[in-house]
Amino acid sequence: MKSIEKENLEPAPYLWIHEAIVYLGLDRLGLKRPDLAIHRLVKKGALHPIKILGRLAFHINELDIVAANGDHKRERGRPRKIG
C-alpha cells in the first residue's frame, strides 16, 4: 500500500465561506456580520462562488483579485438629481 507524501499535496484552490472571510481579512474589520460582506461581493459580481454540497466555495484567484483591487464595481448609492 502506497502512502501519500505530504510534499506532493497542493492546497485546494477553493475556500469555504468562513475561510474566505479570514483570507480577505473581513474578520479583522470589526464587522458584526462579515458573511454579509461576502454575499454583497457576490451580488455585485466581484466574486463567483460555486456550490459544493450546498455550501459556497470561492476560488483563491478571485479572492486575490478582490483583495488587491477591491470589489471592482463601486456603483454605490443613488444617482444625483439634477436641478
C-alpha positions as a Markdown table, in Angstrom:
| # | Residue | x | y | z |
|---|---|---|---|---|
| 1 | Met | 0.0 | 0.0 | 0.0 |
| 2 | Lys | 1.4 | 3.4 | -1.0 |
| 3 | Ser | 1.5 | 6.3 | 1.3 |
| 4 | Ile | 0.8 | 9.8 | 0.1 |
| 5 | Glu | 3.7 | 12.1 | 0.5 |
| 6 | Lys | 2.9 | 15.4 | 2.0 |
| 7 | Glu | 5.3 | 17.1 | -0.3 |
| 8 | Asn | 3.2 | 16.3 | -3.4 |
| 9 | Leu | 0.0 | 17.7 | -2.0 |
| 10 | Glu | -1.1 | 21.1 | -3.1 |
| 11 | Pro | -3.6 | 23.3 | -1.2 |
| 12 | Ala | -7.1 | 23.3 | -2.5 |
| 13 | Pro | -7.9 | 26.1 | -5.0 |
| 14 | Tyr | -11.2 | 26.7 | -3.3 |
| 15 | Leu | -12.0 | 28.1 | 0.2 |
| 16 | Trp | -15.2 | 27.8 | 2.1 |
| 17 | Ile | -17.0 | 31.0 | 3.1 |
| 18 | His | -15.6 | 31.2 | 6.6 |
| 19 | Glu | -12.1 | 30.6 | 5.2 |
| 20 | Ala | -12.7 | 33.3 | 2.6 |
| 21 | Ile | -13.7 | 35.7 | 5.3 |
| 22 | Val | -10.4 | 35.1 | 7.1 |
| 23 | Tyr | -8.4 | 35.1 | 3.8 |
| 24 | Leu | -9.8 | 38.6 | 2.9 |
| 25 | Gly | -9.4 | 39.9 | 6.5 |
| 26 | Leu | -13.0 | 40.7 | 6.9 |
| 27 | Asp | -13.0 | 39.2 | 10.4 |
| 28 | Arg | -10.5 | 41.9 | 11.5 |
| 29 | Leu | -12.5 | 44.9 | 10.3 |
| 30 | Gly | -14.9 | 44.8 | 13.3 |
| 31 | Leu | -18.0 | 43.9 | 11.1 |
| 32 | Lys | -20.8 | 42.3 | 13.0 |
| 33 | Arg | -21.7 | 40.0 | 10.1 |
| 34 | Pro | -18.7 | 39.5 | 7.7 |
| 35 | Asp | -20.6 | 36.8 | 5.9 |
| 36 | Leu | -23.0 | 39.5 | 4.6 |
| 37 | Ala | -20.0 | 41.4 | 3.2 |
| 38 | Ile | -19.1 | 38.3 | 1.2 |
| 39 | His | -22.7 | 38.0 | 0.0 |
| 40 | Arg | -22.6 | 41.6 | -1.1 |
| 41 | Leu | -19.4 | 40.9 | -3.1 |
| 42 | Val | -21.2 | 38.0 | -4.8 |
| 43 | Lys | -24.3 | 40.1 | -5.5 |
| 44 | Lys | -22.2 | 42.9 | -7.0 |
| 45 | Gly | -20.4 | 40.3 | -9.3 |
| 46 | Ala | -16.9 | 40.7 | -7.8 |
| 47 | Leu | -16.9 | 37.0 | -6.6 |
| 48 | His | -18.4 | 34.0 | -8.4 |
| 49 | Pro | -18.8 | 31.1 | -5.9 |
| 50 | Ile | -19.6 | 27.5 | -6.7 |
| 51 | Lys | -21.7 | 25.3 | -4.6 |
| 52 | Ile | -20.2 | 22.1 | -3.2 |
| 53 | Leu | -22.6 | 20.0 | -1.2 |
| 54 | Gly | -24.8 | 23.1 | -0.7 |
| 55 | Arg | -22.1 | 25.3 | 0.7 |
| 56 | Leu | -20.4 | 28.2 | -1.1 |
| 57 | Ala | -16.8 | 27.8 | -2.1 |
| 58 | Phe | -14.6 | 30.6 | -3.6 |
| 59 | His | -11.6 | 30.3 | -5.9 |
| 60 | Ile | -8.4 | 31.6 | -4.4 |
| 61 | Asn | -7.5 | 33.6 | -7.6 |
| 62 | Glu | -10.8 | 35.6 | -7.4 |
| 63 | Leu | -10.2 | 36.3 | -3.7 |
| 64 | Asp | -6.7 | 37.5 | -4.5 |
| 65 | Ile | -8.1 | 39.9 | -7.2 |
| 66 | Val | -10.7 | 41.3 | -4.7 |
| 67 | Ala | -8.0 | 41.7 | -2.0 |
| 68 | Ala | -5.8 | 43.6 | -4.4 |
| 69 | Asn | -8.3 | 45.7 | -6.4 |
| 70 | Gly | -11.4 | 45.9 | -4.2 |
| 71 | Asp | -14.8 | 44.9 | -5.4 |
| 72 | His | -14.4 | 46.3 | -9.0 |
| 73 | Lys | -17.9 | 47.5 | -9.2 |
| 74 | Arg | -18.4 | 50.5 | -7.0 |
| 75 | Glu | -21.8 | 51.6 | -8.2 |
| 76 | Arg | -22.9 | 52.5 | -4.7 |
| 77 | Gly | -25.6 | 55.0 | -3.8 |
| 78 | Arg | -28.3 | 56.6 | -5.9 |
| 79 | Pro | -27.6 | 58.9 | -8.9 |
| 80 | Arg | -27.7 | 62.6 | -8.1 |
| 81 | Lys | -30.8 | 64.6 | -9.0 |
| 82 | Ile | -30.0 | 67.4 | -11.4 |
| 83 | Gly | -31.6 | 70.7 | -10.6 |
